[in-house]
Amino acid sequence: MSLNDNLLGPDPTLLPDRPEAQAAADAGTDPAKIVRAYPDFSEAWALLAERALQSGDPVAGYAYARTGYHRGLDQLRRAGWKGFGPVPWSHRPNQGFLRALAALARAADEIGETDEHERCRKFLADSDPAAPAALGLA
């Protein structure tokens, strides 16, 4: 029995590898091109959101981040996630969803959506306590 097989909570949710999409992102391919080829790849949406935020467009950043977040939620559910439990930052395929969630928190803050900002920050920390620091939200 593992530690997570008892009353302490569910096992961590690990999204499946996406080697082609991940290789494109790691190679620096334009995230808009990646989204056209892999529209459910959260990391590409997170990259678009981060780019929009860096260029001073929090409204576009919010839209991109929300899309990546929802695409990631769909994948988490398909992977067995029940709406709670660990989503480890250390598992590379989870990082796209977590980056989209962090970008959503930042964009929400920039457009004055305080409740959404706090909800996303809490969700990120609940997913993996290491994620906020890794994503600059600590």
N, CA, C and O atoms as CSV, one atom per row, in Angstrom:
chain,resi,resn,atom,element,x,y,z
A,1,MET,N,N,0.843,-1.168,0.000
A,1,MET,CA,C,0.000,0.000,0.000
A,1,MET,C,C,0.893,1.237,0.000
A,1,MET,O,O,1.817,1.340,0.807
A,2,SER,N,N,0.616,2.176,-0.908
A,2,SER,CA,C,1.382,3.412,-0.932
A,2,SER,C,C,0.771,4.410,0.034
A,2,SER,O,O,-0.346,4.223,0.517
A,3,LEU,N,N,1.510,5.463,0.306
A,3,LEU,CA,C,1.045,6.497,1.216
A,3,LEU,C,C,-0.292,7.061,0.752
A,3,LEU,O,O,-1.144,7.383,1.581
A,4,ASN,N,N,-0.490,7.187,-0.561
A,4,ASN,CA,C,-1.713,7.779,-1.078
A,4,ASN,C,C,-2.869,6.791,-1.194
A,4,ASN,O,O,-3.950,7.187,-1.631
A,5,ASP,N,N,-2.692,5.541,-0.829
A,5,ASP,CA,C,-3.778,4.566,-0.861
A,5,ASP,C,C,-4.572,4.551,0.432
A,5,ASP,O,O,-5.454,3.709,0.596
A,6,ASN,N,N,-4.286,5.451,1.347
A,6,ASN,CA,C,-5.015,5.454,2.606
A,6,ASN,C,C,-5.832,6.738,2.727
A,6,ASN,O,O,-6.136,7.379,1.721
A,7,LEU,N,N,-6.181,7.107,3.930
A,7,LEU,CA,C,-7.043,8.265,4.152
A,7,LEU,C,C,-6.370,9.607,3.882
A,7,LEU,O,O,-7.022,10.646,3.979
A,8,LEU,N,N,-5.093,9.609,3.548
A,8,LEU,CA,C,-4.402,10.867,3.303
A,8,LEU,C,C,-4.778,11.501,1.976
A,8,LEU,O,O,-4.497,12.681,1.768
A,9,GLY,N,N,-5.393,10.774,1.087
A,9,GLY,CA,C,-5.838,11.383,-0.160
A,9,GLY,C,C,-5.519,10.553,-1.380
A,9,GLY,O,O,-4.945,9.468,-1.282
A,10,PRO,N,N,-5.900,11.080,-2.537
A,10,PRO,CA,C,-5.732,10.341,-3.786
A,10,PRO,C,C,-4.281,10.328,-4.265
A,10,PRO,O,O,-3.459,11.150,-3.859
A,11,ASP,N,N,-4.000,9.374,-5.134
A,11,ASP,CA,C,-2.691,9.352,-5.782
A,11,ASP,C,C,-2.533,10.590,-6.654
A,11,ASP,O,O,-3.530,11.159,-7.099
A,12,PRO,N,N,-1.305,11.016,-6.906
A,12,PRO,CA,C,-1.087,12.137,-7.809
A,12,PRO,C,C,-1.612,11.822,-9.212
A,12,PRO,O,O,-1.553,10.681,-9.672
A,13,THR,N,N,-2.117,12.839,-9.867
A,13,THR,CA,C,-2.561,12.686,-11.245
A,13,THR,C,C,-1.409,13.059,-12.164
A,13,THR,O,O,-0.812,14.129,-12.043
A,14,LEU,N,N,-1.113,12.155,-13.083
A,14,LEU,CA,C,-0.013,12.346,-14.028
A,14,LEU,C,C,-0.584,12.328,-15.441
A,14,LEU,O,O,-1.087,11.306,-15.909
A,15,LEU,N,N,-0.500,13.464,-16.108
A,15,LEU,CA,C,-0.985,13.535,-17.483
A,15,LEU,C,C,-0.077,12.725,-18.400
A,15,LEU,O,O,1.107,12.560,-18.105
A,16,PRO,N,N,-0.614,12.218,-19.506
A,16,PRO,CA,C,0.210,11.439,-20.428
A,16,PRO,C,C,1.207,12.316,-21.173
A,16,PRO,O,O,1.002,13.517,-21.350
A,17,ASP,N,N,2.283,11.686,-21.599
A,17,ASP,CA,C,3.278,12.387,-22.414
A,17,ASP,C,C,2.677,12.781,-23.747
A,17,ASP,O,O,1.829,12.075,-24.292
A,18,ARG,N,N,3.123,13.915,-24.271
A,18,ARG,CA,C,2.732,14.405,-25.593
A,18,ARG,C,C,4.025,14.710,-26.354
A,18,ARG,O,O,4.351,15.882,-26.546
A,19,PRO,N,N,4.763,13.700,-26.789
A,19,PRO,CA,C,6.118,13.920,-27.295
A,19,PRO,C,C,6.213,14.885,-28.477
A,19,PRO,O,O,7.130,15.705,-28.519
A,20,GLU,N,N,5.294,14.810,-29.432
A,20,GLU,CA,C,5.395,15.691,-30.600
A,20,GLU,C,C,5.128,17.144,-30.209
A,20,GLU,O,O,5.878,18.046,-30.584
A,21,ALA,N,N,4.065,17.355,-29.461
A,21,ALA,CA,C,3.718,18.711,-29.033
A,21,ALA,C,C,4.800,19.269,-28.115
A,21,ALA,O,O,5.182,20.433,-28.238
A,22,GLN,N,N,5.295,18.436,-27.190
A,22,GLN,CA,C,6.324,18.887,-26.262
A,22,GLN,C,C,7.612,19.232,-27.003
A,22,GLN,O,O,8.268,20.223,-26.682
A,23,ALA,N,N,7.970,18.427,-27.981
A,23,ALA,CA,C,9.178,18.705,-28.760
A,23,ALA,C,C,9.056,20.037,-29.483
A,23,ALA,O,O,10.023,20.795,-29.555
A,24,ALA,N,N,7.885,20.326,-30.013
A,24,ALA,CA,C,7.675,21.604,-30.697
A,24,ALA,C,C,7.828,22.769,-29.720
A,24,ALA,O,O,8.469,23.770,-30.040
A,25,ALA,N,N,7.242,22.639,-28.538
A,25,ALA,CA,C,7.370,23.697,-27.535
A,25,ALA,C,C,8.817,23.859,-27.087
A,25,ALA,O,O,9.317,24.978,-26.974
A,26,ASP,N,N,9.485,22.737,-26.834
A,26,ASP,CA,C,10.879,22.793,-26.376
A,26,ASP,C,C,11.811,23.369,-27.440
A,26,ASP,O,O,12.852,23.936,-27.108
A,27,ALA,N,N,11.446,23.227,-28.711
A,27,ALA,CA,C,12.261,23.753,-29.806
A,27,ALA,C,C,12.015,25.241,-30.057
A,27,ALA,O,O,12.677,25.852,-30.897
A,28,GLY,N,N,11.055,25.824,-29.321
A,28,GLY,CA,C,10.778,27.242,-29.487
A,28,GLY,C,C,9.837,27.557,-30.643
A,28,GLY,O,O,9.781,28.700,-31.096
A,29,THR,N,N,9.103,26.569,-31.123
A,29,THR,CA,C,8.121,26.794,-32.177
A,29,THR,C,C,7.091,27.807,-31.702
A,29,THR,O,O,6.712,27.806,-30.530
A,30,ASP,N,N,6.636,28.670,-32.604
A,30,ASP,CA,C,5.618,29.652,-32.260
A,30,ASP,C,C,4.430,28.926,-31.626
A,30,ASP,O,O,3.875,28.012,-32.235
A,31,PRO,N,N,4.031,29.319,-30.411
A,31,PRO,CA,C,2.940,28.608,-29.753
A,31,PRO,C,C,1.625,28.649,-30.535
A,31,PRO,O,O,0.818,27.727,-30.414
A,32,ALA,N,N,1.393,29.684,-31.327
A,32,ALA,CA,C,0.176,29.721,-32.147
A,32,ALA,C,C,0.198,28.593,-33.175
A,32,ALA,O,O,-0.843,28.014,-33.485
A,33,LYS,N,N,1.369,28.285,-33.697
A,33,LYS,CA,C,1.490,27.170,-34.634
A,33,LYS,C,C,1.254,25.837,-33.915
A,33,LYS,O,O,0.630,24.931,-34.467
A,34,ILE,N,N,1.750,25.725,-32.696
A,34,ILE,CA,C,1.545,24.499,-31.915
A,34,ILE,C,C,0.056,24.311,-31.619
A,34,ILE,O,O,-0.464,23.199,-31.721
A,35,VAL,N,N,-0.623,25.389,-31.254
A,35,VAL,CA,C,-2.057,25.306,-30.950
A,35,VAL,C,C,-2.837,24.845,-32.182
A,35,VAL,O,O,-3.790,24.076,-32.057
A,36,ARG,N,N,-2.446,25.304,-33.355
A,36,ARG,CA,C,-3.145,24.870,-34.562
A,36,ARG,C,C,-2.950,23.375,-34.808
A,36,ARG,O,O,-3.845,22.716,-35.337
A,37,ALA,N,N,-1.810,22.845,-34.436
A,37,ALA,CA,C,-1.555,21.412,-34.629
A,37,ALA,C,C,-2.068,20.567,-33.463
A,37,ALA,O,O,-2.501,19.431,-33.658
A,38,TYR,N,N,-2.020,21.126,-32.248
A,38,TYR,CA,C,-2.401,20.395,-31.028
A,38,TYR,C,C,-3.273,21.314,-30.166
A,38,TYR,O,O,-2.796,21.831,-29.155
A,39,PRO,N,N,-4.525,21.528,-30.536
A,39,PRO,CA,C,-5.351,22.515,-29.827
A,39,PRO,C,C,-5.644,22.172,-28.369
A,39,PRO,O,O,-6.092,23.038,-27.618
A,40,ASP,N,N,-5.406,20.948,-27.959
A,40,ASP,CA,C,-5.649,20.580,-26.566
A,40,ASP,C,C,-4.362,20.560,-25.728
A,40,ASP,O,O,-4.370,20.080,-24.595
A,41,PHE,N,N,-3.269,21.073,-26.276
A,41,PHE,CA,C,-1.981,21.078,-25.577
A,41,PHE,C,C,-1.889,22.338,-24.712
A,41,PHE,O,O,-1.610,23.427,-25.213
A,42,SER,N,N,-2.124,22.176,-23.417
A,42,SER,CA,C,-2.185,23.316,-22.493
A,42,SER,C,C,-0.929,24.165,-22.486
A,42,SER,O,O,-0.999,25.384,-22.326
A,43,GLU,N,N,0.216,23.530,-22.659
A,43,GLU,CA,C,1.449,24.316,-22.585
A,43,GLU,C,C,1.521,25.371,-23.680
A,43,GLU,O,O,2.022,26.469,-23.439
A,44,ALA,N,N,1.033,25.064,-24.875
A,44,ALA,CA,C,1.050,26.059,-25.943
A,44,ALA,C,C,0.150,27.242,-25.590
A,44,ALA,O,O,0.509,28.391,-25.849
A,45,TRP,N,N,-1.009,26.969,-25.005
A,45,TRP,CA,C,-1.888,28.049,-24.559
A,45,TRP,C,C,-1.220,28.854,-23.449
A,45,TRP,O,O,-1.336,30.079,-23.417
A,46,ALA,N,N,-0.521,28.173,-22.537
A,46,ALA,CA,C,0.194,28.872,-21.473
A,46,ALA,C,C,1.285,29.772,-22.060
A,46,ALA,O,O,1.481,30.896,-21.597
A,47,LEU,N,N,1.988,29.278,-23.071
A,47,LEU,CA,C,3.014,30.095,-23.722
A,47,LEU,C,C,2.406,31.338,-24.368
A,47,LEU,O,O,2.971,32.428,-24.278
A,48,LEU,N,N,1.257,31.174,-25.018
A,48,LEU,CA,C,0.572,32.330,-25.601
A,48,LEU,C,C,0.163,33.317,-24.512
A,48,LEU,O,O,0.305,34.528,-24.680
A,49,ALA,N,N,-0.342,32.801,-23.405
A,49,ALA,CA,C,-0.753,33.664,-22.292
A,49,ALA,C,C,0.440,34.406,-21.710
A,49,ALA,O,O,0.369,35.612,-21.471
A,50,GLU,N,N,1.530,33.692,-21.481
A,50,GLU,CA,C,2.721,34.324,-20.916
A,50,GLU,C,C,3.258,35.399,-21.853
A,50,GLU,O,O,3.681,36.461,-21.397
A,51,ARG,N,N,3.244,35.137,-23.148
A,51,ARG,CA,C,3.715,36.120,-24.131
A,51,ARG,C,C,2.807,37.351,-24.108
A,51,ARG,O,O,3.300,38.479,-24.133
A,52,ALA,N,N,1.496,37.149,-24.061
A,52,ALA,CA,C,0.566,38.283,-24.015
A,52,ALA,C,C,0.767,39.107,-22.748
A,52,ALA,O,O,0.755,40.337,-22.796
A,53,LEU,N,N,0.950,38.436,-21.623
A,53,LEU,CA,C,1.178,39.156,-20.372
A,53,LEU,C,C,2.473,39.949,-20.422
A,53,LEU,O,O,2.523,41.092,-19.969
A,54,GLN,N,N,3.517,39.350,-20.970
A,54,GLN,CA,C,4.806,40.041,-21.072
A,54,GLN,C,C,4.724,41.255,-21.992
A,54,GLN,O,O,5.450,42.231,-21.798
A,55,SER,N,N,3.846,41.202,-22.989
A,55,SER,CA,C,3.726,42.326,-23.916
A,55,SER,C,C,2.707,43.361,-23.446
A,55,SER,O,O,2.439,44.331,-24.154
A,56,GLY,N,N,2.134,43.161,-22.247
A,56,GLY,CA,C,1.225,44.148,-21.682
A,56,GLY,C,C,-0.220,43.999,-22.105
A,56,GLY,O,O,-0.975,44.970,-22.055
A,57,ASP,N,N,-0.626,42.809,-22.522
A,57,ASP,CA,C,-2.009,42.578,-22.936
A,57,ASP,C,C,-2.657,41.545,-22.010
A,57,ASP,O,O,-2.771,40.373,-22.370
A,58,PRO,N,N,-3.084,41.982,-20.806
A,58,PRO,CA,C,-3.645,41.019,-19.858
A,58,PRO,C,C,-4.983,40.427,-20.293
A,58,PRO,O,O,-5.338,39.333,-19.855
A,59,VAL,N,N,-5.730,41.127,-21.146
A,59,VAL,CA,C,-7.009,40.580,-21.600
A,59,VAL,C,C,-6.763,39.365,-22.495
A,59,VAL,O,O,-7.402,38.328,-22.320
A,60,ALA,N,N,-5.847,39.488,-23.445
A,60,ALA,CA,C,-5.500,38.338,-24.291
A,60,ALA,C,C,-4.847,37.246,-23.442
A,60,ALA,O,O,-5.117,36.061,-23.636
A,61,GLY,N,N,-3.993,37.645,-22.505
A,61,GLY,CA,C,-3.359,36.673,-21.625
A,61,GLY,C,C,-4.385,35.886,-20.841
A,61,GLY,O,O,-4.251,34.674,-20.669
A,62,TYR,N,N,-5.414,36.575,-20.363
A,62,TYR,CA,C,-6.482,35.910,-19.620
A,62,TYR,C,C,-7.202,34.897,-20.507
A,62,TYR,O,O,-7.458,33.770,-20.082
A,63,ALA,N,N,-7.524,35.290,-21.723
A,63,ALA,CA,C,-8.245,34.401,-22.639
A,63,ALA,C,C,-7.411,33.171,-22.989
A,63,ALA,O,O,-7.917,32.049,-22.959
A,64,TYR,N,N,-6.149,33.374,-23.315
A,64,TYR,CA,C,-5.276,32.241,-23.629
A,64,TYR,C,C,-5.118,31.323,-22.414
A,64,TYR,O,O,-5.202,30.101,-22.533
A,65,ALA,N,N,-4.886,31.931,-21.241
A,65,ALA,CA,C,-4.679,31.140,-20.030
A,65,ALA,C,C,-5.935,30.349,-19.670
A,65,ALA,O,O,-5.847,29.187,-19.275
A,66,ARG,N,N,-7.086,30.969,-19.805
A,66,ARG,CA,C,-8.333,30.269,-19.478
A,66,ARG,C,C,-8.546,29.091,-20.420
A,66,ARG,O,O,-9.022,28.039,-19.995
A,67,THR,N,N,-8.200,29.255,-21.693
A,67,THR,CA,C,-8.324,28.143,-22.642
A,67,THR,C,C,-7.390,27.003,-22.246
A,67,THR,O,O,-7.808,25.846,-22.203
A,68,GLY,N,N,-6.135,27.320,-21.958
A,68,GLY,CA,C,-5.182,26.291,-21.543
A,68,GLY,C,C,-5.587,25.611,-20.257
A,68,GLY,O,O,-5.414,24.402,-20.103
A,69,TYR,N,N,-6.122,26.380,-19.341
A,69,TYR,CA,C,-6.601,25.844,-18.067
A,69,TYR,C,C,-7.739,24.839,-18.310
A,69,TYR,O,O,-7.719,23.734,-17.768
A,70,HIS,N,N,-8.716,25.221,-19.115
A,70,HIS,CA,C,-9.850,24.316,-19.352
A,70,HIS,C,C,-9.448,23.088,-20.157
A,70,HIS,O,O,-9.951,21.994,-19.902
A,71,ARG,N,N,-8.554,23.250,-21.122
A,71,ARG,CA,C,-8.077,22.077,-21.858
A,71,ARG,C,C,-7.355,21.132,-20.904
A,71,ARG,O,O,-7.492,19.913,-21.011
A,72,GLY,N,N,-6.592,21.689,-19.978
A,72,GLY,CA,C,-5.901,20.877,-18.979
A,72,GLY,C,C,-6.853,20.183,-18.023
A,72,GLY,O,O,-6.642,19.021,-17.675
A,73,LEU,N,N,-7.900,20.879,-17.592
A,73,LEU,CA,C,-8.893,20.242,-16.724
A,73,LEU,C,C,-9.517,19.033,-17.406
A,73,LEU,O,O,-9.714,17.990,-16.783
A,74,ASP,N,N,-9.827,19.179,-18.689
A,74,ASP,CA,C,-10.388,18.050,-19.441
A,74,ASP,C,C,-9.440,16.853,-19.407
A,74,ASP,O,O,-9.871,15.721,-19.192
A,75,GLN,N,N,-8.160,17.104,-19.617
A,75,GLN,CA,C,-7.171,16.026,-19.637
A,75,GLN,C,C,-6.989,15.421,-18.250
A,75,GLN,O,O,-6.857,14.205,-18.113
A,76,LEU,N,N,-6.981,16.267,-17.223
A,76,LEU,CA,C,-6.864,15.746,-15.861
A,76,LEU,C,C,-8.024,14.813,-15.534
A,76,LEU,O,O,-7.827,13.750,-14.947
A,77,ARG,N,N,-9.215,15.209,-15.911
A,77,ARG,CA,C,-10.380,14.354,-15.646
A,77,ARG,C,C,-10.261,13.024,-16.386
A,77,ARG,O,O,-10.568,11.969,-15.831
A,78,ARG,N,N,-9.816,13.079,-17.633
A,78,ARG,CA,C,-9.627,11.830,-18.386
A,78,ARG,C,C,-8.563,10.952,-17.753
A,78,ARG,O,O,-8.597,9.729,-17.895
A,79,ALA,N,N,-7.609,11.575,-17.050
A,79,ALA,CA,C,-6.535,10.828,-16.382
A,79,ALA,C,C,-6.952,10.332,-14.997
A,79,ALA,O,O,-6.141,9.737,-14.288
A,80,GLY,N,N,-8.207,10.571,-14.605
A,80,GLY,CA,C,-8.700,10.048,-13.341
A,80,GLY,C,C,-8.826,11.043,-12.208
A,80,GLY,O,O,-9.261,10.677,-11.116
A,81,TRP,N,N,-8.455,12.300,-12.441
A,81,TRP,CA,C,-8.546,13.330,-11.403
A,81,TRP,C,C,-10.008,13.593,-11.081
A,81,TRP,O,O,-10.828,13.707,-11.992
A,82,LYS,N,N,-10.343,13.690,-9.814
A,82,LYS,CA,C,-11.728,13.862,-9.366
A,82,LYS,C,C,-12.031,15.280,-8.895
A,82,LYS,O,O,-13.024,15.499,-8.202
A,83,GLY,N,N,-11.200,16.233,-9.258
A,83,GLY,CA,C,-11.434,17.612,-8.838
A,83,GLY,C,C,-10.619,18.023,-7.632
A,83,GLY,O,O,-10.760,19.141,-7.137
A,84,PHE,N,N,-9.771,17.134,-7.155
A,84,PHE,CA,C,-8.891,17.428,-6.028
A,84,PHE,C,C,-7.750,16.428,-6.051
A,84,PHE,O,O,-7.810,15.392,-6.714
A,85,GLY,N,N,-6.722,16.767,-5.315
A,85,GLY,CA,C,-5.564,15.875,-5.214
A,85,GLY,C,C,-4.363,16.427,-5.955
A,85,GLY,O,O,-4.475,17.381,-6.725
A,86,PRO,N,N,-3.221,15.821,-5.717
A,86,PRO,CA,C,-1.966,16.326,-6.262
A,86,PRO,C,C,-1.891,16.258,-7.794
A,86,PRO,O,O,-2.310,15.291,-8.429
A,87,VAL,N,N,-1.333,17.336,-8.343
A,87,VAL,CA,C,-0.978,17.414,-9.763
A,87,VAL,C,C,0.482,17.880,-9.757
A,87,VAL,O,O,0.744,19.081,-9.831
A,88,PRO,N,N,1.428,16.949,-9.669
A,88,PRO,CA,C,2.829,17.310,-9.409
A,88,PRO,C,C,3.489,18.128,-10.520
A,88,PRO,O,O,3.426,17.778,-11.698
A,89,TRP,N,N,4.118,19.218,-10.110
A,89,TRP,CA,C,4.905,20.055,-11.012
A,89,TRP,C,C,6.088,19.257,-11.581
A,89,TRP,O,O,6.493,19.495,-12.719
A,90,SER,N,N,6.629,18.345,-10.834
A,90,SER,CA,C,7.807,17.590,-11.272
A,90,SER,C,C,7.516,16.676,-12.460
A,90,SER,O,O,8.448,16.255,-13.145
A,91,HIS,N,N,6.272,16.365,-12.716
A,91,HIS,CA,C,5.890,15.538,-13.870
A,91,HIS,C,C,5.722,16.464,-15.075
A,91,HIS,O,O,4.756,17.225,-15.141
A,92,ARG,N,N,6.645,16.406,-16.017
A,92,ARG,CA,C,6.713,17.368,-17.125
A,92,ARG,C,C,5.376,17.562,-17.845
A,92,ARG,O,O,5.023,18.710,-18.114
A,93,PRO,N,N,4.610,16.515,-18.173
A,93,PRO,CA,C,3.343,16.751,-18.864
A,93,PRO,C,C,2.320,17.567,-18.061
A,93,PRO,O,O,1.407,18.147,-18.650
A,94,ASN,N,N,2.454,17.621,-16.733
A,94,ASN,CA,C,1.543,18.430,-15.917
A,94,ASN,C,C,1.878,19.921,-15.983
A,94,ASN,O,O,1.035,20.755,-15.653
A,95,GLN,N,N,3.078,20.261,-16.398
A,95,GLN,CA,C,3.519,21.641,-16.305
A,95,GLN,C,C,2.744,22.598,-17.202
A,95,GLN,O,O,2.606,23.771,-16.856
A,96,GLY,N,N,2.240,22.143,-18.328
A,96,GLY,CA,C,1.451,23.024,-19.184
A,96,GLY,C,C,0.187,23.495,-18.489
A,96,GLY,O,O,-0.137,24.682,-18.502
A,97,PHE,N,N,-0.526,22.550,-17.878
A,97,PHE,CA,C,-1.727,22.918,-17.128
A,97,PHE,C,C,-1.377,23.876,-15.988
A,97,PHE,O,O,-2.048,24.892,-15.805
A,98,LEU,N,N,-0.343,23.561,-15.230
A,98,LEU,CA,C,0.022,24.394,-14.088
A,98,LEU,C,C,0.500,25.773,-14.540
A,98,LEU,O,O,0.233,26.767,-13.865
A,99,ARG,N,N,1.200,25.847,-15.665
A,99,ARG,CA,C,1.612,27.152,-16.206
A,99,ARG,C,C,0.398,27.962,-16.646
A,99,ARG,O,O,0.345,29.172,-16.425
A,100,ALA,N,N,-0.573,27.303,-17.267
A,100,ALA,CA,C,-1.795,28.008,-17.671
A,100,ALA,C,C,-2.528,28.531,-16.434
A,100,ALA,O,O,-3.039,29.650,-16.445
A,101,LEU,N,N,-2.581,27.737,-15.382
A,101,LEU,CA,C,-3.232,28.151,-14.146
A,101,LEU,C,C,-2.515,29.353,-13.536
A,101,LEU,O,O,-3.166,30.292,-13.079
A,102,ALA,N,N,-1.189,29.334,-13.524
A,102,ALA,CA,C,-0.419,30.465,-12.999
A,102,ALA,C,C,-0.618,31.709,-13.858
A,102,ALA,O,O,-0.759,32.812,-13.330
A,103,ALA,N,N,-0.631,31.540,-15.173
A,103,ALA,CA,C,-0.864,32.682,-16.067
A,103,ALA,C,C,-2.264,33.245,-15.859
A,103,ALA,O,O,-2.464,34.458,-15.917
A,104,LEU,N,N,-3.230,32.365,-15.618
A,104,LEU,CA,C,-4.588,32.819,-15.344
A,104,LEU,C,C,-4.617,33.643,-14.058
A,104,LEU,O,O,-5.293,34.670,-13.997
A,105,ALA,N,N,-3.902,33.211,-13.049
A,105,ALA,CA,C,-3.830,33.976,-11.795
A,105,ALA,C,C,-3.236,35.355,-12.051
A,105,ALA,O,O,-3.776,36.356,-11.581
A,106,ARG,N,N,-2.125,35.419,-12.793
A,106,ARG,CA,C,-1.485,36.713,-13.067
A,106,ARG,C,C,-2.398,37.622,-13.890
A,106,ARG,O,O,-2.541,38.806,-13.585
A,107,ALA,N,N,-3.017,37.061,-14.937
A,107,ALA,CA,C,-3.898,37.862,-15.784
A,107,ALA,C,C,-5.108,38.354,-14.996
A,107,ALA,O,O,-5.517,39.506,-15.136
A,108,ALA,N,N,-5.678,37.486,-14.172
A,108,ALA,CA,C,-6.820,37.891,-13.352
A,108,ALA,C,C,-6.437,39.051,-12.442
A,108,ALA,O,O,-7.206,39.998,-12.280
A,109,ASP,N,N,-5.264,38.978,-11.856
A,109,ASP,CA,C,-4.791,40.056,-10.996
A,109,ASP,C,C,-4.666,41.357,-11.791
A,109,ASP,O,O,-5.060,42.421,-11.313
A,110,GLU,N,N,-4.121,41.270,-12.993
A,110,GLU,CA,C,-3.902,42.469,-13.802
A,110,GLU,C,C,-5.193,43.110,-14.287
A,110,GLU,O,O,-5.216,44.314,-14.542
A,111,ILE,N,N,-6.265,42.343,-14.421
A,111,ILE,CA,C,-7.530,42.942,-14.857
A,111,ILE,C,C,-8.462,43.227,-13.679
A,111,ILE,O,O,-9.616,43.608,-13.877
A,112,GLY,N,N,-7.962,43.042,-12.456
A,112,GLY,CA,C,-8.737,43.380,-11.273
A,112,GLY,C,C,-9.713,42.308,-10.821
A,112,GLY,O,O,-10.646,42.586,-10.068
A,113,GLU,N,N,-9.498,41.090,-11.278
A,113,GLU,CA,C,-10.361,39.961,-10.911
A,113,GLU,C,C,-9.750,39.297,-9.668
A,113,GLU,O,O,-9.181,38.209,-9.752
A,114,THR,N,N,-9.876,39.960,-8.527
A,114,THR,CA,C,-9.193,39.550,-7.300
A,114,THR,C,C,-9.599,38.161,-6.831
A,114,THR,O,O,-8.739,37.360,-6.465
A,115,ASP,N,N,-10.890,37.865,-6.835
A,115,ASP,CA,C,-11.337,36.546,-6.374
A,115,ASP,C,C,-10.770,35.433,-7.245
A,115,ASP,O,O,-10.343,34.396,-6.736
A,116,GLU,N,N,-10.767,35.648,-8.555
A,116,GLU,CA,C,-10.218,34.648,-9.488
A,116,GLU,C,C,-8.718,34.474,-9.264
A,116,GLU,O,O,-8.206,33.354,-9.282
A,117,HIS,N,N,-8.029,35.575,-9.057
A,117,HIS,CA,C,-6.586,35.528,-8.786
A,117,HIS,C,C,-6.306,34.651,-7.566
A,117,HIS,O,O,-5.446,33.771,-7.616
A,118,GLU,N,N,-7.024,34.888,-6.481
A,118,GLU,CA,C,-6.805,34.122,-5.255
A,118,GLU,C,C,-7.202,32.653,-5.426
A,118,GLU,O,O,-6.508,31.761,-4.937
A,119,ARG,N,N,-8.310,32.403,-6.113
A,119,ARG,CA,C,-8.742,31.025,-6.348
A,119,ARG,C,C,-7.681,30.259,-7.134
A,119,ARG,O,O,-7.368,29.114,-6.806
A,120,CYS,N,N,-7.130,30.888,-8.168
A,120,CYS,CA,C,-6.105,30.229,-8.991
A,120,CYS,C,C,-4.820,30.005,-8.198
A,120,CYS,O,O,-4.199,28.948,-8.315
A,121,ARG,N,N,-4.418,30.980,-7.399
A,121,ARG,CA,C,-3.213,30.805,-6.565
A,121,ARG,C,C,-3.394,29.642,-5.590
A,121,ARG,O,O,-2.477,28.845,-5.391
A,122,LYS,N,N,-4.568,29.548,-4.988
A,122,LYS,CA,C,-4.839,28.459,-4.043
A,122,LYS,C,C,-4.869,27.116,-4.771
A,122,LYS,O,O,-4.309,26.135,-4.282
A,123,PHE,N,N,-5.512,27.065,-5.921
A,123,PHE,CA,C,-5.580,25.845,-6.711
A,123,PHE,C,C,-4.173,25.392,-7.095
A,123,PHE,O,O,-3.862,24.203,-7.033
A,124,LEU,N,N,-3.332,26.332,-7.489
A,124,LEU,CA,C,-1.953,26.006,-7.858
A,124,LEU,C,C,-1.198,25.412,-6.667
A,124,LEU,O,O,-0.530,24.388,-6.806
A,125,ALA,N,N,-1.300,26.042,-5.516
A,125,ALA,CA,C,-0.615,25.549,-4.316
A,125,ALA,C,C,-1.184,24.212,-3.861
A,125,ALA,O,O,-0.441,23.350,-3.391
A,126,ASP,N,N,-2.506,24.029,-3.996
A,126,ASP,CA,C,-3.118,22.758,-3.628
A,126,ASP,C,C,-2.695,21.641,-4.584
A,126,ASP,O,O,-2.589,20.482,-4.184
A,127,SER,N,N,-2.458,21.993,-5.832
A,127,SER,CA,C,-2.024,20.997,-6.824
A,127,SER,C,C,-0.632,20.493,-6.499
A,127,SER,O,O,-0.368,19.291,-6.545
A,128,ASP,N,N,0.256,21.417,-6.172
A,128,ASP,CA,C,1.625,21.071,-5.787
A,128,ASP,C,C,2.209,22.261,-5.047
A,128,ASP,O,O,2.355,23.329,-5.643
A,129,PRO,N,N,2.547,22.121,-3.774
A,129,PRO,CA,C,3.095,23.239,-3.016
A,129,PRO,C,C,4.362,23.840,-3.633
A,129,PRO,O,O,4.695,24.988,-3.339
A,130,ALA,N,N,5.074,23.091,-4.479
A,130,ALA,CA,C,6.272,23.615,-5.143
A,130,ALA,C,C,5.930,24.472,-6.357
A,130,ALA,O,O,6.768,25.260,-6.796
A,131,ALA,N,N,4.740,24.347,-6.906
A,131,ALA,CA,C,4.393,25.027,-8.156
A,131,ALA,C,C,4.387,26.547,-8.055
A,131,ALA,O,O,4.928,27.192,-8.953
A,132,PRO,N,N,3.808,27.168,-7.018
A,132,PRO,CA,C,3.815,28.635,-6.989
A,132,PRO,C,C,5.221,29.238,-7.058
A,132,PRO,O,O,5.445,30.207,-7.783
A,133,ALA,N,N,6.143,28.682,-6.326
A,133,ALA,CA,C,7.515,29.209,-6.365
A,133,ALA,C,C,8.141,28.972,-7.734
A,133,ALA,O,O,8.829,29.843,-8.267
A,134,ALA,N,N,7.904,27.802,-8.298
A,134,ALA,CA,C,8.468,27.488,-9.615
A,134,ALA,C,C,7.931,28.417,-10.692
A,134,ALA,O,O,8.591,28.645,-11.706
A,135,LEU,N,N,6.731,28.955,-10.474
A,135,LEU,CA,C,6.075,29.789,-11.470
A,135,LEU,C,C,6.020,31.261,-11.080
A,135,LEU,O,O,5.300,32.041,-11.703
A,136,GLY,N,N,6.763,31.640,-10.070
A,136,GLY,CA,C,6.848,33.040,-9.681
A,136,GLY,C,C,5.638,33.587,-8.961
A,136,GLY,O,O,5.405,34.795,-8.989
A,137,LEU,N,N,4.864,32.736,-8.319
A,137,LEU,CA,C,3.688,33.184,-7.590
A,137,LEU,C,C,3.789,32.931,-6.089
A,137,LEU,O,O,2.779,32.926,-5.385
A,138,ALA,N,N,4.992,32.724,-5.609
A,138,ALA,CA,C,5.167,32.428,-4.181
A,138,ALA,C,C,5.051,33.677,-3.343
A,138,ALA,O,O,5.172,33.614,-2.120
